[in-house]
Amino acid sequence: MSALLDELKTRARLGLNAARRGEAGPGELRLRHCLNQVAREVGFVHWEHARVVLGGLATREDDMGTFWHAPRTGMLLNLWLARYEDAQAALKADPRAFLLPYRRQFMVVQADFIEELGMDASHPAWAETAHDLVAAYGGSAWLTLAGRRLKAPRSSFVSS
């Protein structure tokens, strides 16, 4: 899990270095500002939020951010559910679907949604998760997919 956080820390340091060279942003920028910014860029409220979720410390009831959402997915037909048990039932009814967390809710989506995230819906890690990123949270397949999500184009992320 530290690889996910290390990626965000690297992005923050690059942003800070660019700002110090006068290439980006004004004045008294500190690393903590850059950490908060990169966390927001990938769907979290702030750095601590990203640290908890990407560090595997969150619970099913916690806000998981918008990390598994993308701007152009609003045009796709998806199921939004408040209860995980209802989302699991919907996933069970459609084995080709994917169950993803969204803030404190759950989405059951199709492969085109996954593609809009900048990811490959046929990646073997999806099978390892049984298409359920909530149940697989923190496991090796989840880490693989979260790492691939972080490498997706920046345009596939929603700023929180």
Summary of the structure (lengths in Angstrom):
residues: 160
radius of gyration: 16.1
end to end distance: 21.7
largest distance: 54.4
contacts: 484
relative contact order: 0.15
helix: 49%
strand: 9%
